[in-house]
Amino acid sequence: MKCKILFTDMDGTLLDDEKKISRKVYHAIDRFTEAGGRVVLSSGRPLNSILETKNSLGLSYPGMYVIAYNGALVYDCQAESPVFEKRLPLDYVNQIMEIAREFGIHCHTYSDTHIVSERETGELSRYRKHIHLPYRIVENAAEYLRSIHMEPYKLIAIDNEPYKLEALKQEFEKRMYGKIHTVYSAKNYLEVIHKDASKGNAVKFLCNYLQIPIEAAVAAGDAANDISMLEAAGMGVAMKNATRDTKQAAGYVTKYTNNEDGILEIFDRWM
């Protein structure tokens, strides 16, 4: 079945390492959307970061949707409103932050407009170089969010020692079993979202919402947080630069990396 909707991860997949898109990729997307296809940007990034990148790169098409926060939010760009969302209760936020503090690992969350952190750290500074969002330093993240009557879509723990993050992941899953879903978006980024949130669930929801057969969906990604999306779509494509687990979950692995326009192989084969 020909592809009618493409769900593409951004960093490491659609975008090169300079966070740009080549002219050839632009032309391929234009041809696909002009023929009635839909492109959905699907990322672990917060919504405002996705929208900033989408607009700055000129990736605006009629009837466009984006998947943000690793599937905790599906957003209708034309209506400027959510069509699906799974937020974390503030009691969970408090517990997650407490566990991260016990491990001495940086962890922050989000309001709908800001990064919310309890500390100013090197991890936060490096994160903000790629995610261009304002931030607030607060004494207690959960209490701050309670004061503005807001539940977040996700939290993220950041550490350059993978074994520390893995130990934290196991502790999260032990003490909050059945309440949350944890997934790596990069080797040093551990994301915590609602138990029913994932890119895969967002793909299933949006295909049903738009009445597009899941068999006509292609999903592309490079990291562990993309695996559920690759498994949910009719065809899952991993980039050449993807992690080993992501490649194992895919039906096809590109011959070229994100820096070599590997995404074009999807347009050539299925569109």
C-alpha positions in Angstrom: 0.0 0.0 0.0 1.3 3.4 -0.9 2.1 5.7 2.0 -0.5 8.3 2.8 1.0 9.6 6.1 4.6 9.9 7.2 5.5 10.1 10.9 9.1 11.3 11.1 11.3 11.9 14.1 13.2 15.2 13.9 16.7 15.0 15.4 18.8 12.3 13.9 16.2 11.5 11.3 14.6 14.3 9.3 17.1 16.9 10.4 20.9 16.6 9.9 23.3 17.2 12.8 23.2 20.9 12.1 19.4 20.8 12.6 18.8 21.6 8.9 17.1 20.0 5.9 18.5 19.8 2.4 16.8 21.2 -0.7 16.2 17.7 -2.0 14.3 16.7 1.1 12.2 19.9 0.9 11.3 19.0 -2.7 10.4 15.5 -1.8 8.1 16.7 1.1 6.5 19.3 -1.2 5.7 16.6 -3.9 4.3 14.2 -1.3 2.0 16.8 0.4 0.9 18.3 -3.0 -0.2 14.8 -3.9 -2.4 14.6 -0.7 0.1 13.0 1.7 0.5 14.1 5.2 3.7 14.7 7.2 3.7 14.5 10.9 6.7 15.7 12.9 7.0 13.3 15.8 9.5 14.2 18.6 10.4 14.0 22.2 10.8 17.7 22.1 8.3 20.1 23.9 5.6 21.5 21.6 7.0 25.0 21.4 10.4 23.8 20.4 8.9 21.7 17.6 6.8 24.6 16.3 9.8 27.0 16.4 11.8 24.5 14.3 8.9 23.8 12.0 8.3 27.5 11.3 12.0 28.4 11.0 12.5 25.7 8.4 9.4 26.4 6.5 7.7 23.1 7.2 4.2 24.3 7.2 1.5 22.4 5.3 -2.3 22.5 5.3 -3.9 20.2 7.9 -0.6 19.5 9.7 -0.3 17.8 13.0 2.7 17.2 15.3 3.4 14.7 18.0 5.3 16.2 21.0 6.7 15.0 24.3 7.2 11.5 23.0 3.5 11.0 22.2 2.0 12.6 25.3 0.5 15.3 23.0 -0.9 15.3 19.5 -1.4 18.8 18.3 -3.5 20.2 15.4 -1.4 23.1 14.0 -4.3 24.6 12.0 -6.7 24.7 14.9 -3.8 25.4 17.4 -5.2 23.0 19.9 -4.5 19.5 21.3 -6.5 16.5 19.9 -4.9 14.0 22.3 -2.9 14.5 25.5 -1.7 12.5 28.5 -0.4 14.6 31.3 1.4 13.5 34.5 -0.3 14.0 37.9 1.6 16.4 40.1 2.0 13.7 42.8 4.0 11.7 40.3 6.1 14.7 39.4 7.0 15.2 43.0 8.0 11.5 43.4 10.0 11.5 40.2 11.9 14.6 41.2 12.6 13.2 44.6 14.0 9.9 43.2 16.2 11.9 40.8 17.5 14.0 43.7 18.4 10.8 45.6 20.5 9.7 42.7 22.1 13.2 42.2 20.9 13.3 38.6 19.6 16.5 36.9 15.9 16.3 36.2 13.5 18.9 35.0 9.9 19.2 33.7 7.9 21.8 31.8 5.0 24.2 31.9 3.3 24.7 28.6 5.7 27.5 27.8 8.9 27.0 30.0 11.4 24.5 31.2 10.9 24.1 34.9 14.0 23.1 36.9 14.9 23.1 40.6 18.6 23.8 39.9 20.7 25.7 37.5 23.1 23.0 36.1 25.5 22.3 33.3 23.0 19.7 31.9 20.3 22.3 31.8 22.6 24.8 30.0 23.6 22.2 27.4 20.0 21.1 26.9 18.8 24.6 26.2 21.4 25.0 23.4 19.3 22.5 21.3 15.9 23.2 22.8 15.3 26.9 22.5 12.9 27.5 25.4 12.9 29.9 28.3 13.2 28.4 31.7 12.4 29.0 35.4 14.3 27.9 38.4 11.9 27.1 41.3 12.3 25.6 44.7 9.9 22.7 44.1 8.8 21.9 40.6 5.6 20.1 41.6 4.5 22.9 43.9 5.3 25.5 41.3 3.2 23.7 38.7 0.4 23.3 41.3 0.4 27.1 41.8 -0.2 27.7 38.1 -2.8 24.8 37.9 -0.8 22.8 35.4 0.2 19.2 35.0 3.2 18.5 32.7 3.5 16.2 29.8 6.9 14.8 30.7 10.1 15.0 32.8 13.6 14.4 31.6 16.6 13.2 33.5 20.0 14.0 32.0 23.4 12.5 32.8 26.5 11.7 30.7 27.1 8.4 32.5 24.7 5.8 30.9 25.0 3.4 33.9 23.7 6.1 36.3 20.7 6.8 34.1 20.0 3.0 33.7 20.0 2.7 37.5 17.7 5.6 37.8 15.4 4.1 35.2 15.2 0.8 37.1 14.4 2.7 40.3 11.7 4.7 38.6 10.1 1.6 37.2 10.4 -0.2 40.6 8.9 2.5 42.7 6.3 3.8 40.2 5.4 0.5 38.5 2.2 0.9 36.4 2.1 4.6 36.7 4.7 5.9 34.2 6.5 5.0 31.0 10.3 5.6 30.7 12.2 5.7 27.4 15.6 7.0 26.2 15.5 9.7 23.5 19.3 9.7 23.5 22.0 7.9 25.5 22.1 10.7 28.0 18.4 11.6 28.0 15.9 9.5 30.0 12.3 10.6 29.5 9.4 10.0 31.9 5.9 10.2 30.5 2.4 8.9 31.3 2.0 5.1 31.2 -0.3 5.4 28.2 1.9 7.9 26.3 4.2 6.8 23.5 4.9 7.7 19.9 3.3 4.4 18.9 0.0 5.2 20.7 0.1 8.6 19.1 0.5 7.1 15.6 -2.5 4.7 16.2 -4.6 7.6 17.6 -3.9 9.9 14.7 -4.4 7.3 12.0 -7.8 6.5 13.5 -8.6 10.2 14.0 -7.8 11.0 10.3 -9.4 7.7 9.1 -6.2 6.7 7.4 -5.4 2.9 7.5 -2.4 2.1 9.7 -1.1 0.1 6.8 -0.7 3.3 4.8 1.5 4.9 7.5 5.3 5.0 7.4 7.3 5.9 10.5 11.0 6.9 10.5 13.3 7.2 13.5 16.7 6.7 15.0 16.4 6.2 18.8 14.8 4.1 21.4 11.9 6.5 21.8 11.0 5.8 18.2 10.7 2.1 18.5 7.0 2.0 19.4 6.2 4.3 16.4 8.1 2.1 14.0 6.3 -1.0 15.4 2.9 0.7 15.1 3.1 2.0 11.6 2.5 -0.2 8.5 6.2 0.3 7.7 8.9 1.2 10.3 12.1 2.7 8.9 15.3 3.1 10.9 18.1 5.4 9.8 21.5 4.1 9.1 22.7 6.1 12.2 20.0 4.6 14.4 20.7 2.6 17.6 21.0 -1.2 17.2 17.6 -1.8 19.0 15.9 0.7 16.8 17.2 -1.1 13.7 16.1 -4.4 15.0 12.5 -3.0 15.4 12.4 -1.7 11.8 11.2 -3.2 8.7 13.8 -1.3 6.7 17.1 0.4 7.5 18.2 3.2 5.2 21.5 3.0 3.4 22.3 6.5 4.3 22.4 8.6 7.5 20.5 11.7 8.5 23.5 13.7 7.3 23.2 12.1 3.9 19.5 12.6 3.3 18.7 9.0 4.3 15.0 10.1 4.7 14.8 10.4 0.9 14.8 6.6 0.6 11.3 6.5 2.1 10.0 8.9 -0.6 11.6 6.8 -3.3 10.3 3.4 -2.1 6.9 4.1 -0.7 5.5 7.4 -2.0 
